[in-house]
């Protein structure tokens, strides 16, 4: 019996070793699976946050664009009566030019043509130029205001000159 036990002992030890190794592998697999799941969850969470941030940025950009458009529209509405007043003054100059003679008429016609061109350019700029940023809109507004002021002075000068 002793020989039998001695013969079975190595087989039993080998069986225990193989069984323990499989158990350890199963634990490692379970641990790896948990780590992989945690990593995937964190990746998904980061991806969701990135998507959310992207959507918020889009909304903010859209809101900014709407605000700039509202400013531009309000400014155009504010400037329209002023432009209409300039148009009336130019029309009065045209009436005076019809009554003028020779060199005076030629000079008035040249002045009126220049004033009309500048007025058309001003109106076109207001309609066409659209800015996406507040700074760009402020610069465009300043340029438009400066051009308007120059045109207004030129109309006033022409009115004073051709009284």
C-alpha positions as CSV (number, residue, x, y, z in Angstrom):
1,X,0.0,0.0,0.0
2,X,2.9,2.2,0.8
3,X,4.1,1.8,-2.8
4,X,0.8,2.7,-4.1
5,X,0.6,5.8,-2.0
6,X,4.1,6.8,-3.1
7,X,3.1,6.2,-6.7
8,X,-0.1,8.2,-6.4
9,X,1.5,11.1,-4.4
10,X,3.2,12.7,-7.4
11,X,0.0,12.4,-9.5
12,X,-2.0,14.0,-6.7
13,X,0.5,16.9,-6.4
14,X,0.5,17.4,-10.1
15,X,-3.3,17.5,-10.1
16,X,-3.3,20.1,-7.4
17,X,-0.8,22.2,-9.2
18,X,-2.8,22.1,-12.4
19,X,-6.0,22.9,-10.5
20,X,-4.4,25.9,-8.7
21,X,-2.9,27.3,-11.9
22,X,-6.3,27.2,-13.6
23,X,-7.9,29.0,-10.6
24,X,-5.2,31.7,-10.8
25,X,-5.8,32.1,-14.5
26,X,-9.5,32.5,-13.9
27,X,-8.9,35.2,-11.3
28,X,-6.5,37.0,-13.7
29,X,-9.1,36.8,-16.5
30,X,-11.8,38.2,-14.2
31,X,-9.5,41.0,-13.1
32,X,-8.5,41.8,-16.7
33,X,-12.2,41.8,-17.7
34,X,-13.0,44.3,-14.9
35,X,-10.1,46.6,-15.8
36,X,-11.1,46.5,-19.5
37,X,-14.7,47.3,-18.6
38,X,-13.6,50.2,-16.3
39,X,-11.4,51.6,-19.1
40,X,-14.2,51.3,-21.6
41,X,-16.6,53.0,-19.2
42,X,-14.2,55.9,-18.6
43,X,-13.6,56.2,-22.4
44,X,-17.4,56.3,-23.0
45,X,-17.8,58.9,-20.3
46,X,-15.0,61.1,-21.7
47,X,-16.5,60.8,-25.2
48,X,-19.9,61.9,-23.9
49,X,-18.3,64.9,-22.2
50,X,-16.5,65.8,-25.4
51,X,-19.7,65.6,-27.4
52,X,-21.5,67.7,-24.8
53,X,-18.8,70.4,-24.9
54,X,-18.8,70.4,-28.7
55,X,-22.6,71.0,-28.6
56,X,-22.3,73.8,-26.1
57,X,-19.6,75.4,-28.2
58,X,-21.8,75.2,-31.2
59,X,-24.7,76.7,-29.3
60,X,-22.5,79.6,-28.0
61,X,-21.3,80.3,-31.5
62,X,-24.8,80.4,-32.8
63,X,-25.9,82.7,-30.0
64,X,-23.0,85.0,-30.7
65,X,-23.9,85.1,-34.4
66,X,-27.5,85.9,-33.5
67,X,-26.3,88.7,-31.2
68,X,-24.1,90.2,-33.8
69,X,-26.9,90.0,-36.4
70,X,-29.2,91.7,-34.0
71,X,-26.6,94.5,-33.4
72,X,-26.1,94.9,-37.1
73,X,-29.9,95.0,-37.8
74,X,-30.4,97.6,-35.0
75,X,-27.6,99.7,-36.3
76,X,-29.0,99.6,-39.9
77,X,-32.4,100.6,-38.5
78,X,-30.8,103.5,-36.6
79,X,-28.9,104.6,-39.7
80,X,-31.7,104.4,-42.2
81,X,-33.4,107.7,-41.3
82,X,-30.0,109.4,-41.5
83,X,-29.4,108.0,-44.9
84,X,-32.9,109.0,-46.0
85,X,-32.1,112.6,-44.9
86,X,-28.9,112.5,-47.0
87,X,-30.9,111.3,-50.0
88,X,-33.3,114.3,-49.6
89,X,-30.4,116.7,-49.4
90,X,-28.8,115.2,-52.6
91,X,-32.2,115.4,-54.3
92,X,-32.3,119.1,-53.4
93,X,-28.9,119.6,-54.9
94,X,-30.1,117.9,-58.1
95,X,-33.0,120.3,-58.3
96,X,-30.5,123.2,-57.9
97,X,-28.3,121.7,-60.6
98,X,-31.2,121.7,-63.0
99,X,-31.5,125.4,-62.7
100,X,-27.8,126.1,-62.8
101,X,-26.0,127.2,-66.0
102,X,-22.8,126.2,-67.8
103,X,-19.7,125.6,-65.6
104,X,-21.6,125.8,-62.4
105,X,-24.0,123.1,-63.6
106,X,-21.2,120.9,-64.7
107,X,-19.4,121.2,-61.4
108,X,-22.7,120.5,-59.5
109,X,-23.4,117.5,-61.7
110,X,-19.9,116.1,-61.0
111,X,-20.4,116.7,-57.2
112,X,-23.9,115.1,-57.2
113,X,-22.6,112.0,-59.2
114,X,-19.8,111.6,-56.6
115,X,-22.2,112.0,-53.7
116,X,-24.7,109.4,-55.2
117,X,-21.9,106.9,-55.8
118,X,-20.6,107.3,-52.2
119,X,-24.2,106.9,-51.0
120,X,-24.7,103.7,-53.0
121,X,-21.4,102.3,-51.8
122,X,-22.5,103.0,-48.2
123,X,-25.8,101.3,-48.7
124,X,-24.2,98.3,-50.4
125,X,-21.6,98.0,-47.6
126,X,-24.3,97.9,-45.0
127,X,-26.2,95.2,-46.8
128,X,-23.2,93.0,-47.9
129,X,-20.8,93.2,-45.1
130,X,-21.6,90.7,-42.5
131,X,-19.2,89.9,-39.7
132,X,-19.0,86.8,-37.6
133,X,-17.2,88.2,-34.6
134,X,-18.0,91.1,-32.3
135,X,-14.6,92.7,-32.9
136,X,-15.0,92.5,-36.7
137,X,-18.5,93.9,-36.5
138,X,-17.2,96.8,-34.3
139,X,-14.5,97.6,-36.9
140,X,-17.0,97.4,-39.7
141,X,-19.4,99.6,-37.9
142,X,-16.7,102.2,-37.2
143,X,-15.7,102.1,-40.9
144,X,-19.3,102.6,-41.9
145,X,-19.8,105.4,-39.4
146,X,-16.7,107.1,-40.7
147,X,-17.8,106.8,-44.3
148,X,-21.3,108.1,-43.4
149,X,-19.7,111.1,-41.5
150,X,-17.5,111.9,-44.6
151,X,-20.5,111.7,-46.9
152,X,-22.6,113.9,-44.6
153,X,-19.8,116.5,-44.6
154,X,-19.5,116.4,-48.3
155,X,-23.3,116.9,-48.8
156,X,-23.3,119.7,-46.3
157,X,-20.3,121.3,-48.1
158,X,-22.1,121.0,-51.4
159,X,-25.3,122.5,-50.0
160,X,-23.3,125.4,-48.6
161,X,-21.4,125.9,-51.8
162,X,-24.4,125.8,-54.1
163,X,-26.9,128.0,-52.1
